[in-house]
Amino acid sequence: MGDGLDRREVLQGAAAVGVAGVLGGGSGGGRTTAPALFVSHGSPMVALDADAYPRALRTFGDGAGGAKAVVVVSAHWETPGEVRVTSSAQPPLIHDFYGFPQALYQLRYGAAGAPALAADIVSRLSASGVKAVADADRGWDHGAWIPLLHMFPQAALPVVQVSMPLDASPAEVAKLGEALRPLRAEGVLLMGSGGIVHNLRRVNFHHKDASPEPWAQAFDTWVAQKLEARDFTGLQSWLDAPNGRLAHPRAEHLLPLYFVLGAALPEDRITPVFEGFHHGTLSMRSFALRA
């Protein structure tokens, strides 16, 4: 696989003790089903913020103490061909943004990777019919590490990032969540990181606290209503929503939502993490699915 792993040995070990056991959680009882989380990650500048949004992420993280690891799908990693899975024991941090204050580029997030979990993910995706490969070189983009920086500032949980197929449909991304859903029972937090409304051409960069524009509010409200009704299938028809194409000139920031919805359990409760807008058009709506 090009990453120095004996894949068969890793997968055999994971099968014997469960993913939580590989990650140090043991193979006994008492496991708690981990949440699935959608987070609107907003501007990279939120990494330096200390206002209501990062506080909400921290509150969520404080309440996810039973989690053993994090698997994240971000809007900022789309791959042609196979889905790719970070498999390094220490993936590098990617500062994939430009023109921001130097302080942003000095930030670090020192969480470990999880090669055994990465191998297990490749196996699960492959078994579900999704072509997947391990990627020992790729690191975590800001859609992954900036929310985690606020949620788990001690960087104690190992992290694996999974790419989205390039130009995927909502159903294709939901299939990733469906394949990885059983990991939640092993204590693995599944996270999708994107944005409910994301049109950078319409962002009011000069006023973070600007009132939301009506078109952006209308799309955000449509999503909220669909979530409340648990109409996950209806949410896939986002182009039929009010101002759908205006809210998302490309779908990449909305697609991680479907990864999370694909990982939903029948008994899940939808719990808000944060609601509100930044810069007039960036919906920061974030929520968790908790069993």
WOVENZI-V231598 format. One record per residue. N is the residue number from 1. RES is the residue in three letters. SS is DSSP state (~ for helix, > for strand, _ for the rest). NEAR is the number of other ideal C-beta (glycine too) atoms within 12 Angstrom. Layout:
n=N res=RES ss=SS near=NEAR
n=N res=RES ss=SS near=NEAR
//
This chain:
n=1 res=MET ss=_ near=27
n=2 res=GLY ss=_ near=14
n=3 res=ASP ss=_ near=26
n=4 res=GLY ss=_ near=17
n=5 res=LEU ss=_ near=30
n=6 res=ASP ss=_ near=14
n=7 res=ARG ss=~ near=27
n=8 res=ARG ss=~ near=13
n=9 res=GLU ss=~ near=17
n=10 res=VAL ss=~ near=29
n=11 res=LEU ss=~ near=28
n=12 res=GLN ss=~ near=16
n=13 res=GLY ss=~ near=23
n=14 res=ALA ss=~ near=33
n=15 res=ALA ss=~ near=20
n=16 res=ALA ss=~ near=15
n=17 res=VAL ss=~ near=21
n=18 res=GLY ss=~ near=27
n=19 res=VAL ss=~ near=42
n=20 res=ALA ss=~ near=35
n=21 res=GLY ss=~ near=23
n=22 res=VAL ss=~ near=34
n=23 res=LEU ss=_ near=37
n=24 res=GLY ss=_ near=21
n=25 res=GLY ss=_ near=28
n=26 res=GLY ss=_ near=17
n=27 res=SER ss=_ near=21
n=28 res=GLY ss=_ near=10
n=29 res=GLY ss=_ near=10
n=30 res=GLY ss=_ near=11
n=31 res=ARG ss=_ near=25
n=32 res=THR ss=_ near=22
n=33 res=THR ss=_ near=31
n=34 res=ALA ss=_ near=39
n=35 res=PRO ss=_ near=40
n=36 res=ALA ss=> near=50
n=37 res=LEU ss=> near=49
n=38 res=PHE ss=> near=51
n=39 res=VAL ss=> near=50
n=40 res=SER ss=> near=45
n=41 res=HIS ss=_ near=47
n=42 res=GLY ss=_ near=44
n=43 res=SER ss=_ near=31
n=44 res=PRO ss=~ near=30
n=45 res=MET ss=~ near=27
n=46 res=VAL ss=~ near=39
n=47 res=ALA ss=~ near=34
n=48 res=LEU ss=~ near=23
n=49 res=ASP ss=_ near=27
n=50 res=ALA ss=_ near=16
n=51 res=ASP ss=_ near=20
n=52 res=ALA ss=~ near=22
n=53 res=TYR ss=~ near=38
n=54 res=PRO ss=~ near=31
n=55 res=ARG ss=~ near=19
n=56 res=ALA ss=~ near=33
n=57 res=LEU ss=~ near=37
n=58 res=ARG ss=~ near=25
n=59 res=THR ss=~ near=20
n=60 res=PHE ss=~ near=34
n=61 res=GLY ss=~ near=33
n=62 res=ASP ss=~ near=18
n=63 res=GLY ss=_ near=22
n=64 res=ALA ss=_ near=34
n=65 res=GLY ss=_ near=18
n=66 res=GLY ss=_ near=25
n=67 res=ALA ss=_ near=39
n=68 res=LYS ss=_ near=37
n=69 res=ALA ss=> near=42
n=70 res=VAL ss=> near=49
n=71 res=VAL ss=> near=53
n=72 res=VAL ss=> near=55
n=73 res=VAL ss=> near=56
n=74 res=SER ss=> near=44
n=75 res=ALA ss=> near=41
n=76 res=HIS ss=> near=35
n=77 res=TRP ss=> near=39
n=78 res=GLU ss=> near=29
n=79 res=THR ss=> near=27
n=80 res=PRO ss=_ near=14
n=81 res=GLY ss=_ near=15
n=82 res=GLU ss=_ near=22
n=83 res=VAL ss=> near=39
n=84 res=ARG ss=> near=38
n=85 res=VAL ss=> near=48
n=86 res=THR ss=> near=47
n=87 res=SER ss=_ near=37
n=88 res=SER ss=_ near=32
n=89 res=ALA ss=_ near=21
n=90 res=GLN ss=_ near=22
n=91 res=PRO ss=_ near=35
n=92 res=PRO ss=_ near=24
n=93 res=LEU ss=> near=31
n=94 res=ILE ss=_ near=26
n=95 res=HIS ss=_ near=26
n=96 res=ASP ss=_ near=23
n=97 res=PHE ss=_ near=24
n=98 res=TYR ss=_ near=10
n=99 res=GLY ss=_ near=12
n=100 res=PHE ss=_ near=21
n=101 res=PRO ss=_ near=16
n=102 res=GLN ss=~ near=10
n=103 res=ALA ss=~ near=14
n=104 res=LEU ss=~ near=25
n=105 res=TYR ss=~ near=19
n=106 res=GLN ss=_ near=13
n=107 res=LEU ss=_ near=27
n=108 res=ARG ss=_ near=22
n=109 res=TYR ss=_ near=35
n=110 res=GLY ss=_ near=22
n=111 res=ALA ss=_ near=33
n=112 res=ALA ss=_ near=26
n=113 res=GLY ss=_ near=41
n=114 res=ALA ss=_ near=42
n=115 res=PRO ss=~ near=37
n=116 res=ALA ss=~ near=41
n=117 res=LEU ss=~ near=49
n=118 res=ALA ss=~ near=48
n=119 res=ALA ss=~ near=38
n=120 res=ASP ss=~ near=43
n=121 res=ILE ss=~ near=50
n=122 res=VAL ss=~ near=40
n=123 res=SER ss=~ near=31
n=124 res=ARG ss=~ near=36
n=125 res=LEU ss=~ near=37
n=126 res=SER ss=~ near=23
n=127 res=ALA ss=~ near=18
n=128 res=SER ss=_ near=23
n=129 res=GLY ss=_ near=14
n=130 res=VAL ss=_ near=34
n=131 res=LYS ss=_ near=21
n=132 res=ALA ss=> near=36
n=133 res=VAL ss=> near=30
n=134 res=ALA ss=> near=39
n=135 res=ASP ss=> near=34
n=136 res=ALA ss=_ near=25
n=137 res=ASP ss=_ near=20
n=138 res=ARG ss=_ near=32
n=139 res=GLY ss=_ near=30
n=140 res=TRP ss=> near=43
n=141 res=ASP ss=_ near=37
n=142 res=HIS ss=~ near=35
n=143 res=GLY ss=~ near=41
n=144 res=ALA ss=~ near=43
n=145 res=TRP ss=~ near=43
n=146 res=ILE ss=~ near=42
n=147 res=PRO ss=~ near=48
n=148 res=LEU ss=~ near=46
n=149 res=LEU ss=~ near=35
n=150 res=HIS ss=~ near=36
n=151 res=MET ss=~ near=44
n=152 res=PHE ss=_ near=35
n=153 res=PRO ss=_ near=24
n=154 res=GLN ss=_ near=16
n=155 res=ALA ss=_ near=24
n=156 res=ALA ss=_ near=22
n=157 res=LEU ss=_ near=35
n=158 res=PRO ss=> near=39
n=159 res=VAL ss=> near=48
n=160 res=VAL ss=> near=52
n=161 res=GLN ss=> near=49
n=162 res=VAL ss=> near=52
n=163 res=SER ss=> near=43
n=164 res=MET ss=> near=47
n=165 res=PRO ss=> near=32
n=166 res=LEU ss=_ near=20
n=167 res=ASP ss=_ near=16
n=168 res=ALA ss=_ near=31
n=169 res=SER ss=_ near=21
n=170 res=PRO ss=~ near=35
n=171 res=ALA ss=~ near=21
n=172 res=GLU ss=~ near=29
n=173 res=VAL ss=~ near=42
n=174 res=ALA ss=~ near=34
n=175 res=LYS ss=~ near=33
n=176 res=LEU ss=~ near=45
n=177 res=GLY ss=~ near=43
n=178 res=GLU ss=~ near=30
n=179 res=ALA ss=~ near=32
n=180 res=LEU ss=~ near=47
n=181 res=ARG ss=~ near=33
n=182 res=PRO ss=~ near=29
n=183 res=LEU ss=~ near=43
n=184 res=ARG ss=~ near=40
n=185 res=ALA ss=~ near=27
n=186 res=GLU ss=~ near=38
n=187 res=GLY ss=_ near=36
n=188 res=VAL ss=> near=46
n=189 res=LEU ss=> near=48
n=190 res=LEU ss=> near=49
n=191 res=MET ss=> near=54
n=192 res=GLY ss=> near=50
n=193 res=SER ss=> near=50
n=194 res=GLY ss=> near=46
n=195 res=GLY ss=_ near=44
n=196 res=ILE ss=_ near=49
n=197 res=VAL ss=> near=46
n=198 res=HIS ss=_ near=42
n=199 res=ASN ss=_ near=29
n=200 res=LEU ss=~ near=23
n=201 res=ARG ss=~ near=13
n=202 res=ARG ss=~ near=26
n=203 res=VAL ss=_ near=26
n=204 res=ASN ss=_ near=22
n=205 res=PHE ss=_ near=19
n=206 res=HIS ss=_ near=9
n=207 res=HIS ss=_ near=16
n=208 res=LYS ss=_ near=25
n=209 res=ASP ss=_ near=18
n=210 res=ALA ss=_ near=20
n=211 res=SER ss=_ near=16
n=212 res=PRO ss=_ near=31
n=213 res=GLU ss=_ near=25
n=214 res=PRO ss=~ near=19
n=215 res=TRP ss=~ near=25
n=216 res=ALA ss=~ near=39
n=217 res=GLN ss=~ near=28
n=218 res=ALA ss=~ near=23
n=219 res=PHE ss=~ near=38
n=220 res=ASP ss=~ near=37
n=221 res=THR ss=~ near=25
n=222 res=TRP ss=~ near=31
n=223 res=VAL ss=~ near=42
n=224 res=ALA ss=~ near=26
n=225 res=GLN ss=~ near=19
n=226 res=LYS ss=~ near=29
n=227 res=LEU ss=~ near=31
n=228 res=GLU ss=~ near=18
n=229 res=ALA ss=_ near=14
n=230 res=ARG ss=_ near=19
n=231 res=ASP ss=_ near=19
n=232 res=PHE ss=~ near=32
n=233 res=THR ss=~ near=17
n=234 res=GLY ss=~ near=19
n=235 res=LEU ss=~ near=36
n=236 res=GLN ss=_ near=28
n=237 res=SER ss=_ near=19
n=238 res=TRP ss=~ near=35
n=239 res=LEU ss=~ near=21
n=240 res=ASP ss=~ near=14
n=241 res=ALA ss=_ near=29
n=242 res=PRO ss=_ near=22
n=243 res=ASN ss=_ near=28
n=244 res=GLY ss=~ near=28
n=245 res=ARG ss=~ near=19
n=246 res=LEU ss=~ near=23
n=247 res=ALA ss=~ near=39
n=248 res=HIS ss=_ near=34
n=249 res=PRO ss=_ near=19
n=250 res=ARG ss=_ near=25
n=251 res=ALA ss=_ near=31
n=252 res=GLU ss=~ near=33
n=253 res=HIS ss=~ near=39
n=254 res=LEU ss=~ near=44
n=255 res=LEU ss=~ near=45
n=256 res=PRO ss=~ near=49
n=257 res=LEU ss=~ near=47
n=258 res=TYR ss=~ near=40
n=259 res=PHE ss=~ near=48
n=260 res=VAL ss=~ near=47
n=261 res=LEU ss=~ near=41
n=262 res=GLY ss=~ near=39
n=263 res=ALA ss=_ near=44
n=264 res=ALA ss=_ near=36
n=265 res=LEU ss=_ near=26
n=266 res=PRO ss=_ near=10
n=267 res=GLU ss=_ near=13
n=268 res=ASP ss=_ near=27
n=269 res=ARG ss=> near=19
n=270 res=ILE ss=> near=32
n=271 res=THR ss=> near=24
n=272 res=PRO ss=> near=24
n=273 res=VAL ss=> near=37
n=274 res=PHE ss=> near=35
n=275 res=GLU ss=_ near=24
n=276 res=GLY ss=_ near=31
n=277 res=PHE ss=> near=37
n=278 res=HIS ss=> near=38
n=279 res=HIS ss=_ near=31
n=280 res=GLY ss=_ near=27
n=281 res=THR ss=_ near=40
n=282 res=LEU ss=> near=42
n=283 res=SER ss=> near=45
n=284 res=MET ss=_ near=42
n=285 res=ARG ss=_ near=42
n=286 res=SER ss=> near=48
n=287 res=PHE ss=> near=35
n=288 res=ALA ss=> near=38
n=289 res=LEU ss=> near=37
n=290 res=ARG ss=> near=28
n=291 res=ALA ss=_ near=22
//
